[in-house]
Amino acid sequence: MSYNLRRHAAVAELEELVLRHPVDALCLQEGEGTRMPEQIGELQLSAATYKSELGLAIYYRPDRFTALDSHAFTLRKAMHDRVLLPGIERLLTTRLVDLQSGQDVQLASFHASPLSATNLLRRQQIAQAHVHLTELTGDVPTVMTGDFNYPLLRSRLIKQVEKAGFSLSLSDGPTYYYSKSIAYHFDFATSKGMDVQLVETLPKGLSDHRPILITAEILKRQNLHEQQAPTRSDADKQDAGRDPHNPVLDGVE
């Protein structure tokens, strides 16, 4: 699930939201890092950013995943960022291990510059984000979701995303309403190595954005830990005896 909290305003409804829609992971935008709870229902905080009031956060289900490492990145800055948010980090990543399969998965929360910037600049930010994700984990299955602030003229964006080896998935309904009759997709996802089966727009809550719920399965069974093992059976033995790591709470670089 991904949700823009509208400057932390919607954080109060998160526990009820994940209770109503049980998820394995949660990506948030526009949260205040120092005020983000360490737990939301059964979800554990993996990492958050703290350099701006428009912070990012990632939560995961610890009985399903182990969090290995997290990284935060500043991306190409719009004039809005240079003047008002010089330290803002617009990409937060966490690498997870699925405890059921031993598969590595990369999850990212993303927040592009607002509409005062150009689509060209947002495409540059998205391209930078995809480069960072690929440099971090190679071909590990990846989902990047969040507020792309890209409601119109997406044909160039789709071509760019596909050229980088990713796919773009829109939800089944608009995520931002200017009025009852004027609404757009601001929040969506890009992915690689994943079969994104469904992206649902959930009902409006306390934010001006609507949350999106992503249903996806891993296509590639490539585990970074297995690459170091001489045989599949050895890798299975290692995975079976591996103790879960502690969640990464302060892993933002």
VMD Tcl script that draws the C-alpha trace (Angstrom):
set ca {
  {0.00 0.00 0.00}
  {1.07 3.58 -0.67}
  {-0.37 6.72 0.90}
  {0.46 10.43 0.81}
  {-0.37 11.65 4.33}
  {-0.87 15.34 3.45}
  {1.76 16.76 5.79}
  {1.23 14.08 8.42}
  {-2.51 14.79 8.70}
  {-3.62 11.24 7.85}
  {-1.25 9.37 10.17}
  {-4.04 8.99 12.74}
  {-6.03 6.70 10.44}
  {-3.18 4.37 9.44}
  {-3.81 1.72 12.08}
  {-7.47 1.39 11.09}
  {-6.50 1.44 7.41}
  {-4.08 -1.51 7.65}
  {-6.55 -3.37 9.85}
  {-9.22 -2.98 7.17}
  {-6.76 -3.79 4.37}
  {-4.07 -6.16 5.71}
  {-0.85 -5.61 3.76}
  {2.69 -6.95 3.83}
  {4.27 -3.51 3.36}
  {3.36 0.17 3.49}
  {5.03 3.13 1.75}
  {4.25 6.62 3.01}
  {4.89 10.14 1.79}
  {4.56 13.54 3.50}
  {5.10 12.21 6.99}
  {7.25 13.81 9.68}
  {10.01 11.29 10.33}
  {10.49 12.07 14.01}
  {6.77 11.55 14.64}
  {6.27 8.35 12.67}
  {5.25 5.44 14.92}
  {7.59 2.47 15.16}
  {4.64 0.17 14.61}
  {1.34 0.47 12.75}
  {-0.79 -2.52 13.62}
  {1.35 -5.54 12.79}
  {3.70 -3.52 10.56}
  {7.19 -2.51 11.73}
  {9.01 0.67 10.70}
  {11.97 -0.16 8.46}
  {13.20 3.37 7.73}
  {12.11 6.99 7.53}
  {13.58 10.29 6.37}
  {14.01 13.23 8.72}
  {15.43 16.16 6.75}
  {12.07 17.60 5.69}
  {8.52 17.80 6.97}
  {7.59 16.00 3.74}
  {9.33 12.81 4.82}
  {9.12 9.24 3.53}
  {8.65 6.01 5.47}
  {8.51 2.26 4.77}
  {6.83 -0.34 6.98}
  {6.86 -4.13 6.60}
  {5.35 -7.21 8.22}
  {8.14 -8.82 10.32}
  {6.54 -12.27 10.30}
  {6.83 -12.22 6.49}
  {10.03 -10.26 5.84}
  {13.40 -9.41 7.32}
  {14.69 -5.90 6.58}
  {18.33 -5.89 5.49}
  {19.26 -2.30 4.65}
  {17.71 1.04 3.74}
  {18.91 4.07 1.80}
  {17.57 7.58 1.20}
  {18.43 9.75 -1.80}
  {18.03 13.35 -2.85}
  {17.09 13.64 -6.50}
  {17.32 16.42 -9.06}
  {15.88 19.53 -7.44}
  {13.13 21.77 -8.78}
  {13.18 25.47 -7.96}
  {10.51 24.72 -5.35}
  {12.94 22.34 -3.63}
  {15.92 24.69 -3.79}
  {13.99 27.51 -2.15}
  {11.64 25.76 0.29}
  {12.97 22.22 0.80}
  {16.73 22.19 0.16}
  {17.35 18.99 2.14}
  {14.39 16.94 0.94}
  {14.97 13.28 0.11}
  {12.56 12.05 -2.53}
  {13.48 8.35 -2.62}
  {13.64 5.86 0.26}
  {14.48 2.20 -0.32}
  {14.47 -0.96 1.78}
  {15.77 -4.38 0.79}
  {13.76 -7.21 2.31}
  {14.07 -10.99 2.47}
  {10.87 -13.00 2.19}
  {11.05 -15.45 5.08}
  {8.80 -17.93 3.28}
  {10.82 -18.24 0.09}
  {14.22 -16.70 0.90}
  {13.67 -14.30 -2.02}
  {15.15 -10.80 -1.92}
  {12.75 -7.94 -2.73}
  {13.39 -4.21 -2.97}
  {10.70 -1.73 -1.92}
  {10.85 2.04 -2.48}
  {8.75 5.02 -1.44}
  {8.93 7.90 -3.93}
  {7.67 11.50 -3.96}
  {8.23 13.62 -7.06}
  {8.38 17.42 -7.08}
  {4.99 19.20 -7.17}
  {3.19 20.55 -10.23}
  {5.14 23.82 -10.06}
  {7.95 21.78 -11.63}
  {7.87 20.42 -15.18}
  {7.10 16.91 -16.36}
  {10.65 16.85 -17.76}
  {12.11 17.37 -14.29}
  {9.85 14.71 -12.82}
  {10.93 12.27 -15.54}
  {14.53 13.04 -14.61}
  {13.77 12.33 -10.94}
  {12.08 9.04 -11.82}
  {15.00 8.06 -14.06}
  {17.47 8.85 -11.26}
  {15.39 6.80 -8.83}
  {15.42 3.79 -11.15}
  {19.19 4.09 -11.57}
  {19.65 4.10 -7.78}
  {17.40 1.08 -7.39}
  {19.26 -0.88 -10.04}
  {22.68 0.06 -8.66}
  {21.63 -1.05 -5.18}
  {20.35 -4.53 -5.98}
  {20.74 -5.30 -9.68}
  {17.92 -7.52 -10.96}
  {16.25 -8.07 -7.59}
  {12.44 -7.75 -7.95}
  {11.51 -4.16 -7.15}
  {8.42 -2.05 -6.54}
  {8.64 1.76 -6.34}
  {5.39 3.41 -5.36}
  {4.28 6.82 -4.17}
  {3.17 10.25 -5.30}
  {4.54 10.84 -8.80}
  {2.74 14.18 -9.29}
  {2.34 13.24 -12.97}
  {-1.38 13.43 -13.81}
  {-1.19 14.15 -17.56}
  {0.81 13.45 -20.74}
  {2.39 10.22 -19.51}
  {3.35 8.72 -22.89}
  {6.99 9.88 -22.65}
  {7.16 8.71 -19.06}
  {5.89 5.24 -19.96}
  {8.50 4.91 -22.75}
  {11.27 6.04 -20.39}
  {10.17 3.65 -17.65}
  {10.01 0.69 -20.05}
  {13.41 1.54 -21.54}
  {14.87 1.33 -18.03}
  {13.42 -2.17 -17.63}
  {10.49 -1.20 -15.42}
  {6.72 -1.27 -15.90}
  {4.26 1.46 -14.89}
  {0.98 0.50 -13.23}
  {-1.92 2.88 -12.67}
  {-4.70 2.20 -10.19}
  {-8.29 1.46 -11.10}
  {-9.45 4.96 -10.21}
  {-8.12 8.51 -9.71}
  {-6.15 9.23 -6.55}
  {-6.50 13.02 -6.38}
  {-9.74 14.98 -6.84}
  {-9.81 18.69 -7.63}
  {-13.61 18.46 -7.68}
  {-16.24 15.74 -8.08}
  {-15.80 15.84 -11.85}
  {-12.07 16.61 -12.15}
  {-9.73 13.94 -10.86}
  {-6.38 12.44 -11.84}
  {-3.91 9.65 -11.11}
  {-1.12 11.16 -8.99}
  {-0.18 8.01 -7.10}
  {0.94 4.84 -8.89}
  {3.79 2.34 -9.10}
  {6.71 1.23 -11.23}
  {8.18 -2.24 -10.93}
  {10.52 -4.83 -12.38}
  {10.62 -8.57 -11.85}
  {7.08 -8.37 -10.48}
  {3.67 -9.37 -11.80}
  {1.50 -6.45 -10.71}
  {-1.95 -7.99 -10.85}
  {-4.05 -5.16 -9.47}
  {-3.69 -1.60 -8.19}
  {-6.80 -0.41 -6.35}
  {-7.67 3.13 -5.34}
  {-9.10 3.04 -1.83}
  {-11.75 5.41 -0.43}
  {-10.78 8.93 0.59}
  {-9.62 9.48 4.15}
  {-8.01 12.41 5.97}
  {-5.56 13.16 3.15}
  {-6.20 14.98 -0.11}
  {-4.74 11.87 -1.81}
  {-6.38 8.47 -1.80}
  {-4.32 5.42 -0.80}
  {-3.54 2.75 -3.38}
  {-3.40 -0.99 -2.70}
  {-1.03 -3.03 -4.86}
  {-1.37 -6.78 -5.40}
  {1.78 -8.27 -6.93}
  {3.76 -11.50 -7.18}
  {7.45 -12.05 -7.80}
  {8.36 -13.21 -11.29}
  {12.07 -13.90 -10.76}
  {13.26 -16.26 -8.07}
  {16.72 -14.70 -7.83}
  {18.04 -14.53 -4.28}
  {21.23 -12.58 -3.66}
  {22.21 -14.96 -0.86}
  {21.77 -18.01 -3.08}
  {24.25 -16.66 -5.63}
  {27.03 -17.26 -3.13}
  {26.06 -20.90 -2.57}
  {27.44 -23.74 -4.77}
  {24.16 -25.69 -4.89}
  {20.47 -25.12 -4.45}
  {20.30 -27.59 -1.57}
  {23.09 -25.77 0.27}
  {21.25 -22.49 -0.17}
  {18.05 -24.04 1.17}
  {19.92 -25.27 4.23}
  {21.39 -21.84 4.83}
  {17.98 -20.17 4.48}
  {16.37 -22.71 6.81}
  {18.89 -22.04 9.55}
  {19.19 -18.30 9.17}
  {18.03 -16.15 12.05}
  {15.99 -13.09 11.09}
  {17.85 -9.79 11.26}
  {16.63 -7.03 13.50}
  {14.48 -4.49 11.63}
  {16.36 -1.51 10.26}
  {15.10 1.47 12.25}
  {17.85 3.98 11.58}
  {19.21 2.67 8.30}
  {18.78 5.85 6.27}
  {21.94 7.13 4.68}
}
mol new
graphics top color blue
foreach p $ca { graphics top sphere $p radius 0.5 }
foreach p [lrange $ca 0 end-1] q [lrange $ca 1 end] { graphics top cylinder $p $q radius 0.2 }
display resetview
